[in-house]
Amino acid sequence: MTTTTKQDISNLRINGDRLWNSLMELAKIGATPIGGVCRLTLTKLDGEGRDLVTRWGREAGLTVTIDKIGNGFMRRPGRNNSLPPIVAGSHIDTQPTGGKFDGNFGVLAALEVVRTLNDHGIETEAPVEVAFWTNEEGSRFVPVMMGSGVFAKVFTLEHAYAATDTEGKTVKDELTNIGYVGPQEPGDHPIGTYFEAHIEQGPVLEDNDKTIGVVQGVLGIRWFDCTVTGMEAHAGPTPMALRKDAMQVAAKLMQEVVAVALRHAPHGRGTVGMVQVHPNSRNVIPGRVKFSIDLRNATDALVDQMAEDVKAYAAKVAKDSALDVKIELVSSYPAQAFHPDCMNAVARAAQKLGYSNMPAVSGAGHDAVYMARLAPTGMIFIPCKDGISHNEIEYAKPEHITAGCNVLLHAVLERAGT
């Protein structure tokens, strides 16, 4: 171990090879034949992944605390342990066809920060902790971001415990089976600042040839179901002018979902991802079409304006076509801005280290969304190849993994004090 003084902390760098090797080692648990990872939350494999990460934490001298929803906190003490800890982390559960980096990078980057501090004998003023959250993905149990949501009191522990998978197994029983029902009440664990390093899961950084995304916040989301009702009729005998074709009206509305997002650039998002056509027959004019509408933007005001624009267009199309159009809100997630102090810490670290960077927004949810309700919070994005995630071919370059962790290291040091 070498000792690093305050004067040369600016030269501190993580061990990129060690971080990469840790990611590859964790990825062996639940590895798929084509290079991905299937490590669903609260399965035996998830338990093995947690066991490996906590073993690494203990080997780094960290004290491990698990709460009742299975969230893990691995603590490195500071000079003043009465201060709330500076926490960095993410999740280690994956999608059924997941990759090696989503979530896992954030947890192991936080662990590498601690290992680097140990290597150089650096003592921080505040404690530093590595966190991993239960069931961020929501691929086996809903709601998504379950562990951090319970921690932030967004929903109750009892509600989370009662959630079941497709086989009827409960969160409480599966947590018990893997040995991760801890004694601490969720939310009782103090957090002074929270950072989350993550692959972008989109193509913006790569498209702009930037190494670091300084995340400003997470987009607000509104999900709707739209149902257009016309009248089924034979495709041959029915003239075009006399049809009540639900598909043609639905198609106009689907195009408007995309158009409204383009009008609300740069962060507007509009997606139709699910379509159900009745009766779904080749030679029958569709009598009913139900489809999903996913609208997102950087502020709640913007996403609500997008929704109003779609509804107004739907009302006009319904009147012009004399068909019934119903739009129902099925889910809503508020936009979440991150703390200016944390964003500035990330930006300063990237600039000091010489990494190209740009402001970024997250179109996907992360545990940082709920942590931002409790403490100053920031996120660090790095590029992923072709913007692909939730896919077995998900990939991040080793040099970007190293860069993101170096930025995390210096952002944590700024907030923790040396």
N, C-alpha and C positions, 0 to 999 in steps of 0.2 A: 504494500500500500504506500502511495505517495501522498504527501500533504500539499494541498493547494491553498495558497493565500488568497485573500480578497482581491489583491492586485492582479492575479493571473486567472481568476475565475472566468474572465472573458474568453480565455483560450480553451476552456473546458469543452470536450466533445465526448459523446457516448461511444461505446464499442459497437459499431455497426454490424460486424460479423457475429458478435454474440447475440444481438437482437434478432438478426436474420435466422441464426441457428435455433433460437428459442421458438420462433414462429414455425419453423419447419418441424421441430420436435412436437409441438402442440398439435400441428396439423396431421400428425400420424394417427391421432386418436379420432376415429371416425373417417379416416381417409377413404375416398372413393377411387375406383379404378382409373378415372380419367383426370385425377389430380385435384379434385375438390375435397370438401369435408361435409359429412352429414353427422352432426353432433347436436341432436335435438335437445331442447331444454328438459332437464330433470330425468333424462334417460341414464342408463348405466354409463354410457360414454360421456355424458355431461359430468357425471360424478367423477370419472377418471380424469377429465380435463381440469376440473376444480382441484382435485387432489394434487395434480402435477403443479398447477400454478401456486397453490398454497405451500407445497413443499419447497418450491423455488423461493417463495417469500420468506419462509422460515430459515432457509439456508442463507438468505441475505440479512438475517438478523431481525426480521420483522415480526411483530406480534399480530396474530390473526384473530379477528372478531367476526363472527357470523350472526346475522340477525334472524328473526323468525320467518322471514320470507326468503332466506338463503343468500341475501346480499353479503358480500365479503369485503372486509376492510383490513388492509395489512399495513401496520403502522411503524414508521421509523421516527423515533423521538427527536425532538428539537431541544434547544437550550431552554426554551420556555414552554413547557408542556401544558400550561394553562391556556395557551392560545389555541383556537380551533385549527385543525390541520388543513394544510393545502393538499387537496385530493385530486388525483388524476386516475382515469380508468375508462372502462367501457364494459363490454360483455363478451362471453366466450361461447354462448350458444349460437348455432348456425341454422340456416335454412336447410330443408331436405337436400337441395342441390346447391349448397353454399360453397364459399371459397375459403382460402386460408387467412384472409386479411380483415374482412368485415368484423369489427368489434375486437377481434383478437389483437390487432395491431395496437389499439388503444390501451389494452390491459398490459401487454408485454412491453410497450414503450414506457409506460409508467414504472414498471418493474426495472427496466433498464436505466431509467433516471436514478432510481435508488441504488442500483448496483454501481453506477458511475460515481455517485456521491460517496459510497463506501470505498471505492477504489482510490479516491483522492483525499479521503479523510475530511470531507467537508461537513461541518455541522451547520444546520440551519437554525434560525431563531424559532420558527414554528415547526411543529411536527409535519412530516410529509407522509401521505398515505396512498396506497394503491387500492383501487376499488374495482370489484366486478359485480355486475347487477344481474339479477335473475330474470330470465325470459324476456329479453329485449325484443327478440324477433317475433314472438307471437305466432309462430308456425305450428306449435302443438297446442298451446293454451292461449286463450284470449282473456284479458286485453293484452295488447302489445305493451312493451316497456313496463312490464308488471312490477318488477322489483323496485325500480325507481319510482313508479307511480304510487305504490304502497308507502314507500319511504316518505314521499312528499304529501301523503294524505289525499291523493287524488281519488283513490278508492280504498276500501277497508281491507284489512288483512283477511277477514272472514270471507269477503267477496272473492278475493284471490284464491284462498284455500279451497273454495267450493268449485272453482272452475274445473271442467272435465275435458279430456281429449276425446277423440273419436271412439275410443274403446271404453269410455266411461270412467277412466282413472282420474283421480283428483290430484290437484296440485299438492295438497297437504300430504297425501299418502306417498306421492312420488318424491317429494322433498325428504320425507322421512326415510324412504327406501334408500336414497343415496347418502343419507347422513348429514343433510345440510339444513336442518331446522335448528337454528341457533337460539341462544337465550335472550339476545338483545331485542328490545322493542323497535320495530322499524321507525326511523325518524328521530330516535333518541341520540343517534350518533352525530356529533357536531361536525359541520363542514364550514371552513372559513372561505375557501375558494375552490371551485371545481374546474378542471380542464379535461377535455376529451380530444385525443388525437384520433383521426379516422381517415380512411380512404374516402375520396369525394363521392363515389358511387354515381358519378355523372361525368360528362366529357369536357366541362368548361375549362378546367385547369390545363388539361392536355391540349385543347384547342388553342388556348392562349399561350402555350409553352411556358407556364409558370409552375414553380416547384411547391409553393406554399399558398394555400388559401386561408386568408384571415376571415373567419366566418363571422358574419354580422348577425345572423339569426337564422331561425327556421321558419319556413313558409307556413302561413295559415292555410288550412284545408277545409273545404266544404264538399261533402259527398251527397249527391242527390240520386234518386231513382226517378226516371221520366217514363211515363206510359202514354203512348199515343193509341187511341182507339178509333178504328174505322169500321169497315165491313168486309168480311171475306166474300169473294166472288170468283167465278171461273175466269181464268186468265184469257180464254179464247173469246167467248161470246160477249164480254163486257167491254164496251168502247172506253177509250181513255178518258173522255170528258165526263163519263158517268161513274167513274170509279171513286171509292172512298179508301184510298190506298194508304194505310198507316205507315208503310215503309218509306214512301216518298216524303211524307211530312217529317218522319223521324230523321231521315237523311239530311234534310235542311237544318234541323235542330243540331244534329251532330256536327255539321260544318260550322254552325254558329259557335259551338263550344270551343272549337279551335280558333275561330276568328276573334272571339272576345279575348282570348289569351294573347293573341298577337297584338291586339289594340292596347293591351295593358302590359307592354314590355317595360323593362327587360325581364322581370321575374314572374310574369303571368304564365300560368300553366293550365291547359285545358285538355282533358283526356276522356274519351269514351272507350272503356275497356271491356265492357260486357254488354252483349246484345242478345235478347231473346225474341224470336219471331214466331207468331202464331198465325196459322197452324204450321208454318215451316214446311210447306209443300211446294214443289217446283211449279205447278200449274194452278196455284191458288193465289189470288191477290191477298196480301197480308191484311188481316183484320185487326191485329194488335201487335205493337212492338214495345217492348220494355228495354230500356238501356240505362247504363250508369253514366253519371256525370261527375267528374273529378276536377274541381277548380282549386287553384293554389295561387298565392301571391305573398309578397313580403310583409304586408300589413293586413289587419282584419278589414280595414276600410276598403282597401283595394279588392280583396277577394269578395267582400260583400257587394261591391259595385259590379264586379263581374257577374255575380249571381243574379243581381237585379236586371242586368242587361240581357242575360239568357232568358229570364222569366218574361221580360217585356217582349222579346222576339217570339217566344213561344205563344204568348197571348195573341200576337198579330197573326202568326201562322195558323193558329187554331181558328181565328175568326175568318181568315181568307179561305180556309179549306173546309170549314164547317165540321171539322173533326175535333174530338175531345182530347185535350192535352193536360196531363196532370204531372206536376213536379213536386216531389216530396223530399225534404231534407232527412237524410238517414244518419249522418254523422258530421260532427264539426270539431275541428281542432284549432285553437287560437294560434296566431303567429307569436313567436317568442324571440324577442331581441336579446342579444347577449350584452354583457356588462362592458361599458366603454373601457374600464381599467384593464379588463382581461383581453379585450381586443387589442388595445394598445400594447400590452405586454407581449402578445404574440407577434404583432407587427414589428415592434422594436427588436425582438429576438431574431426574426427573419432578416431584418435589415442588417443588424450587427453581424450576423453569421454569413452575410453575402448571398442569401437565397432570393431568387426572383419570387415576387409575391403579388397578390392582388386581393381585393375584397371578394368575398364569396358568400353565397347563401346556401342553406341546406334545404333541398326539396323533400328530404326524407326525415322522419322522426328519429330522435336519438335520446338516450337517457339524460343528456345535457338539457333537454327541454324542461324536464321536471326539476333538475337541480337548479336551473336558473330562477325558479320560484323561491328557492331557499337561500341562495348564496350567490355572490358574483361568479359568473360562469363564462367560459370561452371555449371555442373549438378550433382545432387546427386541421385543415384538410391537406392531403397530398393526392397527386393524380393516381388514377388507376387506368390500366390499359383500355383504350376505346370506351372509357366510361362505364365498363361492364361490372356489375356486382349482382349479388344473389344468383350466382352462376358459378359452376365448377371451374370455368376458365378465368375467373377473376384473378387479376395479377397487378402487383405494384412493384416497381423497380427497386432493387436494394438501395440504390443511392437516394431514392425518394423516401424510403422507410427511414434511413439514417437521418436525412434532413428533417423530416417531421419530428423525430424523437429529439434531435438537437434543439429544435425550436421549443419543444415541450420542456426540455431540461432548463433552458434559460428563462422561460416564462414562469416555471415553478420557482426557480431561484429568486426571481424578482419579487414574487408574492410571498415567499417563505422567509426571505431575508437571510443574510449570511453574516 
